[in-house]
Amino acid sequence: MPARNALLVVAHPRPDSLTARIADRARERLADDGFTVDVLDLHAEEFDPRMTTEDEPDWTDRDKTYSATTEAHMRRLAAADTIVVVFPVWWMGLPAILKGWIDRVWNYGFAYGRGRPRLHGKRILWFGLAGYSEDDFTSPGWDELLKRQLTEGISRFCGIDDATVHLLYGTVPNGTPAARHIAALLTTADADLTTLLTKSTT
């Protein structure tokens, strides 16, 4: 079997966060399945999400050379067969550092702007942690807005047809002792990751 590579992107400022703990479970699951896992912790690596003139798309030059940082991240993304992104849902969307990573790295000429996108054929799992309960989050349709943005507006726009968005709801304790609440969420996340990653990597 040929070597398989996974890029695991984490977008939370605290290394002891529930997001980080679930990302670590994802890393273990991928490694157990035989993947070589490249962990990209955006905060730990001090990624700057702000767009720069170096990384602004040049619509007349799809072969533009971007900044050294962006080019390095592009190589990591290109090397992955499977991409797993674990993030907290803030303001019904992506954290700023993750959005900025997409702005700078999923850039013109690399992720889109060609007849056959360079990310074509990859698989991606977006795993978001939402503080609201499932009923509170889905009733206004926030889940559909977020899923559409991630699957259609980002993944498939960049040639990744095998895109899955999964949301873990109720991550903020509401009357349940924190330790018990987190243990229950981790149990749920383990089961979800087993199902989702098996589906995405077979």
N, C-alpha and C positions, 0 to 999 in steps of 0.2 A: 504494500500500500504506500503511495507517495506521501511525503511529509505534508502535514496540514498545519497551517498557521492561523492563529486567532489574535485579533487586536481587541483588548478589553479596555474600554475607555471609562474612567470614573470621574464624576464631576461633583465633588462635595468637599468643602474646605476642611472638615474634621476627619482625621483618619480613624476615629472611633465611632463614626456615625453609622446609622443603620444602612445607609447607602453603601458605605465602604465595606461593611460586614457582608452584605449581600453580594457585592462585587467579588469579595474573596471566595464566597461559595461558588460563584460562577467560574472563577479561575480554577478552583479545584475540580469542578465538574468537567471543564474543558480539558484540563490536564489528564484526568482519568480517561477521557475519550481519545487520548493520543495526540492532542494538539500541543504544539509549542505556543505558549501564550506570552504575548508582549503586553504588559500592563502599562497603560498610559494614564497615570493619575495627573490630571490637568493642574490641580492645585499644587501637588508635591513637586511637579516639574516646573512650577511657576510660569505656566503658559500665559502669555499676554493676549487677551481676547480682543484688544483694540485693533481695528484696521489701520494699516499704515500705507503710505504711498507706494512702498515697495510691493505690497501685496494687493493693491487695488487692481482689479482686472483691467487689462488693455484689450478692448473689444476688436482692435485691429491686429492683435498678435496673440494667437492662442498658444504659441510656443514660448511665451514670456517666461523668463527665469525669475522666480519669486525670491523672497528673502531666504537666507540660509535656514532659519528656523522652520519656515513653512515648507521648504523643499524637503527637509528632514522628516517632517510629519507626513508629507505626501508619500515618501518612500515607505514609511511604516504602514500607512493605510494600503498602499499598493501591494505590499507583501502579504497581506492577510487574505485568507480564503473566507473566514468568518469574522464578522465585527459584532461585538456585544457592547452596548452603551448603557451604563447604569447611572441613573441621575434622579435627583429629587425634582418633583414637579412644582415649580414656583410660578405664581401668577398664571396658572393654567398652561404653562409652556416650559421651555428649557431654561436652565440657569444661564446667566450672561456668559460665563466662561465657556460653556458648551456651545452656545450660539456663536460666540466669537471664533471658536475653533472651526466650526463649520464655515463661517464666513471667510476665514483666512485660508483654510486647508482644502476644503471642497470647492476649489476655485476653477475659474474659467480656463479651459484648455486641458485641465487635469480631470476633474470630476464631471464636467459637462462642456458642451461646445464642440464636440466631435461627432462624426457619424456613428462611431461605436465608442461609447464612453469607456474610459480606462477602468472603471469600477464594475463594468458589466460582468455578470456571472458570480459575483460575490453574494454572500448571505449576510443579513443584518438583523439583530434583535435589539430593539429599544426597550429597556426595562425601566419604567418610571415608578417612583414612589410618591403617591398622592396622600396628603394629610387628611383630606375629606373622606367620609364614608363613600361607599360605591353609589348609594342612592343620591347623596348630595352632589356627587361629582357628575353622575350620568344624567340626572334629571334635566339640567340646563343644556345638555349636549356637549359639555366641555370635553368629554372623552372622544367624541367623534371629531371635533375640531383638531385636537392634538394628534389623533391617529391619522387623520387626512394629511395634516402638515408633514408628519414624519414619513408616511408611506409614499404619498404622491408628490408632495412639494419638495422633498429632499431625496429619499431613497430612489424611487423610480425615475424621477427627473434626472438622476445621475446614473441610471442604467442598472440599478439593483432591484430586480423584480421580486426576489425572494426576501421580502421585508415583513417583519412581524413587530407589532407594538403590544406590549403587555404592561398593564398598570396594576400595581399592588396598592390597594386602597386602605384607608384608615390607619395610616402610619403614625399619626399623632395620638397619644393615649387620651382616652376620654372616660375617665372614671376607673379604668383598670390600672392596677399597679404597673409601673413602667417595666420592671423585669419580666413579669408574666406576659405583658403585652408584646414586648420585643421577642420573647421566646416563641410566642404563637405566630408572629409575623415571619420569623426565620424558618419555622416549620413549613408555613405556607409557601414561602419563597423557595425553599429547597424542592418541594414538590413541583412548583411551577417551573423552576429552572430545569429539572430533570425532563419534564415533558417538552418544554420549549427548545432546549438545546439538542435533545435527541431528535426532535422533528427537524431542526434546522441543520443538523450536521450529518444526517444519514443519506 
